[in-house]
């Protein structure tokens, strides 16, 4: 491909996205003019009046990250049809989260004025220690996830532009810094409508051109049979029943404990809008996941194994083969949109956690702010604005530092951060909302046992009966909740 032909649509897309964000930001500033606005709450969750389309596309595009466009399809190339089936486990995720948590967490957040997931935990358990602990874990896991997205974008540019990895990384980070620096939850949510639409159409185009190039479905299956017939077996020795169950826990049930998904359920107070969002998000996720993972799987009939050095290079290589240079260049916008939509949401939530949950909440607890005049309040909010922007910049620098020498496969690093968040937040959120008797002691035990078990099993690579580490981690943390609750139920909290 001609490098200019690839870069031109990406540059146009970035300029359009920045212009759209500035327009939404301008409308937001205009709507809030003259009002006494808490900057950090507006930054974290805005007015909680997201439309169904913004809610659906924001949820789906944030969830369908670099792993859905690069790491997942690359893994399907190596593991076969079973990985495509595993990917489809994720399809009902948004329905599951919005149905289980939507009404309950919205009612609770309204009653207590919560704008972050950790504020929900603070209002529920009245435990600053618990919130400080979960906030620190969230920041660490989010930085790991942001690193994944940076690596994904850099590898995408590396594979298609044939440039050095570090050059690709720093080029992308320069753009993302400018793009996210002045945003907030509302600008990100509405820009995700555009990005989600591009991801949806891009995945359809790729599967269409892949099948057209190889001569149809039957031909690609015959090619794969000749290459390695085991790839057509969903249970081929690599893909086991334990792995299927593990991934159902990790990418479906466990999503109830992902703060970046839970915060979306808090962004719309309308049950009707949330119901519409469930339908839209489920359709969008299904199309993206099935199209991208089948494309990765079908690449076995097109790309010889000895020409691929990393699973993360399968999709970039496939694009260069099956698509006309101009169409291929336009398609590159789809995974870029997936990466951008994930990074911007995580940066905002990570910054909110550091500034609101760790800094401001602790500061106000130990050094209560006296009643302020209007001018003093505005000055205080300007100070918070500077802290927020500086924190965002520092997070980006830290993520870039870890991205310079990346691991070989994106999906495992992403799942590592996924599991860490689930082991931390799942039971405190779900049981906290549905079981009144659960107290702060049992929730702290859940977090410590969950993240502790997950970290030990992950870093020692120890597997219990062939299950992914998240399964015993959630089981042991649930047992810890029940046991500690049993022994502390009479303690007054």
N, C-alpha and C positions, 0 to 999 in steps of 0.2 A: 504494500500500500504506500502511496505517496504520503509523506509525513504531514504536509500542509493540508491535504484532503482530510486527514484524521483530526488534526488540531482545529480546523475551522469550525465544524459544528459544535465541538466541545467548548470553544471560546465563546461562540454565539450563545450557547446554552448557559454558560456561567454568567455572561453579561445580562441575559434575560432574567435569570434567577435573582441576581443581585438587584436589578431594577424592580422586579416584582416584590421582593422583600422590602425595599425602600418605600414602595407605594403602600404596602400594608402597614409598615411602621408609621408612615405619615398619617394614614387614616386613623391609626390607634392614638397617636399623639393629639390629633385634632379632636377626637372623641373625648379624650381625657382632659382637655384644656380647661383650666379653672377648677378642676376637681382635686381634692386632697387624696393623692394616690400613694399607697405603699409600694415603693419601687420593687422590692424583692418579691412581694406577693404577685404583682403584675407580671414580673419577669418569669416567675415559676409556673403560674397557672392562668394568668390573664383573667378574663371575666367569667370563665366557666360557661360560655354560651356557644360552644363549637357546634357547627352544623353537622348533619349526618355524614355528608361527603368529606368534610375536613377531618372528622373523627375517624371515619373508616380508612381513608387514605393515609392519614397520619399514623394510625395503628399498624396498618399493613406494611407501609413502606419502612417504618422504623423497625418492625420485626424482620422483614425480608431484607437482610443486610448483605454485606459482601459475601458472606457464606452461602447465601441463596443463589448468587450469581456466579461465584467463582469457586469457593471451597467445596460446597455441596455437589455441584455438577462434576467437579474434578474427582471427588470421591466416588461418584457413580461410575465414572470412567474406569476406575480401578476395581471397585467392588461389585459392579453389575446391577442387575434389575432390582435386587433386594434393597439397594440404597435408595432407589426411586420410591419403593413402597414405604421405606422408613421416612422419607421426606414428606409423604402425604399424611403422615401422622399429625403434621403441624396444621393441616387445613382447618379443623374446627377450633383452633386456638382462640380466635377472637370471640366466637360464639360462647365458648366455655368461660372465658374471663368476664365478658360483659354480663352474661347471665348469672353467674355465681356472685360476682362482686359488685356489679353496677349499682343497683338500687341501695344496697346496704352501705357501701362505702361513701356514696354521695350524700345520703342522709346524715351519716356520722360526720363527714367533712363539713357539711353545712352547719350542723349544730355547734361544732367546735372551731370553725374558721380555719380549717387546715388547708395549706397550699402545697404541701409535700407529703410523701409517704411517711417520712420520719415524724412529721408533725401529727399524723394519724396515730402512730405508735405512742408518741408522747402524751397525746390527749387520752388515749385508751389506758395506758399503763402507769402514767405519772412517774416515769423513771428516766431521769436524765442520763443515768449510766447506760441503760439499754439503748437509748437513742444515740448517744455518742459512739457506742460500740457498733451499732448497725450503720451509722453514717460513715465511719472509717472503712468498714468492709465495703460499703457501696462505692466509695471513692476509689478504692483499690481495684475492685472488679470492673468499674466503668472505665478506668484508665486502661486496663487490659483490653476491654472491648474496643475502645477508641484506637488502641494500637493495632488491633485486628483490621479495622477499617482503613487505617493509614497504609498498612502493608498491602491490603487488597487493592487499593487504588494505585499504589506504586507498581505492584506486579502487573496490573492491567496495562498501565502505560508502558512499562518495561517490555511486556510481551508484544504489544502492538506497534510501538514506536521504535523498538529495538534500541533503546537507550539504557544507560546505566541505572541500576536500581535507585541509588542515592539521588541522582538527578531527578528521576521521576518522583521520588518521595518529597523532596524539597519543593518541587514545582507545585505538586498538589497541595501541600501544607500551606504554601503562600496564598493559594486561592481560598482554601477553607477558613483560614484565619480571617481574611477580609470578609468572607461571606457570613460567618457566624458572630463576628465581634459585636455587631450592633443589633442583633436579633433578640427576640424574647419568645415565649411559648406560643403566642398568637401568630407571629410572623412565620415561625417554623411550621406550625400546623397548617396554615393556608398554603405555604410553598410546597408542602407535602402532597397537596392535591395535584399539582403539576408533576411532581417527581413520581408519585404513585402511578399516574396515567402513563408516563413515559416507560416506567418499569413494566407495566401491564402490556403495552403495545410492543415493546422491545423483545420481551420473552416470546410473544406470538410470532414475531418476524423471524427470530432465530430458529425456532423449531420448524417453521415453514421452509426456510431456505436450506436447512440441514437435510430435510427429507427430499426436497427438490433436487439438491445436489447429488444425493446418493441414488436417486431413482425410486423413491417410495419406501413405505414401511417394510414390505416383504424383502426388498433388496438389502436393506440395512440389517435386518434380522439374519438373513443368510450370510452376510459378511461377518457378523459377530459370531455366528455358529462356527465359521471356518477359523476365526481368530482364537476364540476360547468359548466353547459351549457352556461352560460352568457359569459364565456371566449371566446367562438367561435363567438360572435357577435362583429363586428368591432365598432358598436355604442352601447355600453353596459351601458350607463349612466355615466361611468367614462371617456370614450373616446368620446368626443363631436366634432361637426364640427369646433367649435372655436379652439379646441386643435389641430386638423389637420392643420388648417390654420396657427396657431401660430408656429407650428413646421416647416411648410414650410418656414416661414419667418426666424426662428431661425437657422435651419440646412441646408437651401438651399440658398435662396435669400440673407440672411444676411451674408453668408460666404464671399461675396464680401468685407466685412469689417473686415475680420480676418487677421491680419498681418502675421501669420504663414502660411496662404495659399497664400496670395498676394505675399510674398517674393519668393515663388516657381515659380510664373509666371515670375519673374525677373531673374531666374537662367539659362534660356536658351534663346539665342537670335535668334534661328532658328525656324521660323514658322512651318517648316516640322516636326521638333522634337516635338514641342508642340502639333501638330495634332496627331501624333502617341501616345504621352503621354496621351491625352484625352481618346483615345480608350482603352488603357491598364488600366489606372486608373479607368475608369468607370466599366469595367469588374471585376477588382479586388475588388472594393468597393461593387459591387452587390453581389458577391459570399460571401464575408466576412459578410456583413450585413444580408442577407437572411438566411445564414446557422446558424450564431450565434443566431439570434433572434428567429428563428424557434426552435432551440435546447432549448433555455430558455422557450419558450412556451410549447414545447412537454414535458418538465420536469414535467408539471402538471400531466401527465399520469404516472409518474414514482416515483416522490418524494412527500410524504405527506406534506401538509402545516405545520403541527405542528412540523416537524423536521427541519424547516428552520427559523433561528432567524433574518436573514437579507437578502435582495435581492442580496447583493454582494456575498453571499455564495452559490447561486444556481448552478452556473457553476462549481466551485470547487467540490461541492457535486455530481453533475451529472457525472463528470469525474471519480470519484472514483467508481461509480456504473456501468457505461456502458462500461468502457474501461479496458482492461487487464493492470495490474500495470505498465508494461514496456511501453505500448502504451500511457497510461495516463501520465506517466512521460515525454514522448517525446512531447505530446500535450501541456503540460504546457509551453513549449518554445514559443508557438504561442502568448498567451497573454503577456508573458514576452517581446517578440519582439515588440508587439504593444505598450507596456508601454515604453520600451527603445527608440523606434523610435520617440515617442512623446516628451519624456523628453529631449533627446539630442538636438532636433531641438529648443525646447523652451528655453533651457539653453543658447544655442548659441545666439538666438535672444534677450533674456533678457539681457545677458551680453553685446551684441553689443549696445543695447539701453542705458544701463547705462554708458558704457565707451565712445562710439562714439557720441551718440545723446545728452546725458546730460553733460558728462565731457569734452570731447575733443572739441566739437563744441562750447560750452560756453567758454571754456578756450581760444580757438583760436580767438573767437570774442572779448574778453576783453583783452587778452594778445597775440597778433599776434606773431607767431613763425618767427624769422628771417631766412634768407637763411642759410641752414646748409651744412657743408662739408659732404662727404660720411661717415667719421667716426662718426661725430656728429649725422647724420641721423640714422646710425645703433644703436648707443647708445640710441637714442630716441625711436626707434622701440622696442628695448629690454625692455625699461621701460614700454612701452605700453603692451608688452607681459606679464610682471609680473602683471600689473594692471588687465589685462583680466583674468588671471588664479586665482588671488586672489578674484576677483569679482565673478567668477563662484563658488568658494568654499564657499563664504559668502551666495550666493543665496541658495545653497544646505543646509547649516546649518539652514537658516531661514525656508525653506520649511519643513525640518525635524521637527523643533520645532512645527509648526502648524499641523503636521501629527500625533503627539503623541496621541491626543484625537480627533479622526475623527468623522464626522457626520455619520449617519446610512446608508445613500445611496449616492453612488458616483455620480450618474448621475445628481443630482440637483446642486451639487457644481460645476460640470463641466459646466453645462448650465448657471450657474450664471456668471462664468468668460467669457463664450462664449458671452452672452448677453451684458456684460459690454464692451467688445472689439468692438462689432458691433455697439452699441449705440455711441461709441466714433469715430470710423474710417470710417463707411460706407459712409456717405454723403461727408465728406471731400475728400475721395479718389475718389469715383465715380463721383461726381459733379465736383471735381477739374480737373479730366482728360477729362471730356466731355463737360463742360460748362465754357467757357472762362470768363464770367462775374462774376462768383463767387469769392468773395474776402475774405481776412483773417478775417474780422469782422463777416461775415455770418458763416464762418467755426468754429470760436471760439464759436459763439452762438449755433451752431449745437452740438458741443462737450459738452458744459455746460448743455444745455437743455436735450440732449440725455442721458448722464450719470447721470445727476441729477434726471430725471424722472425715469430712470431704478432703481437707488438706492432706491428712495423713495417708489416706487411701490413694489419692491422686499422685502425690510425690513419691510414694513407695511403689506405685503401679500395682498395688495389691487388689485382686478381684475376688469377690465373694460369690461363689457358685456361677461365675461368668457374667454377673450383672455389672452394669456401669456403677461407678462409685456413688452417684447421686442416690441410687435406690437404698443402700444401707444407711447412707447419711440421713436421709429423710426419715427412715424407719427408726433409727436410734434417737434422732432428735424428737420424734413424736413420743417415744418411750420416756425420754427425759422430761418432756412436758408433763406427761401423766403422773410420773413418779413424784416429781417435785411439787406438782399441784396437790397430790395426795398428802404429802408431808407438811405443806405450808398453807393448807386451806383455812386453818384456824388463825393464821397470823393476820393481824389487822394491817391493811395496806392503804 
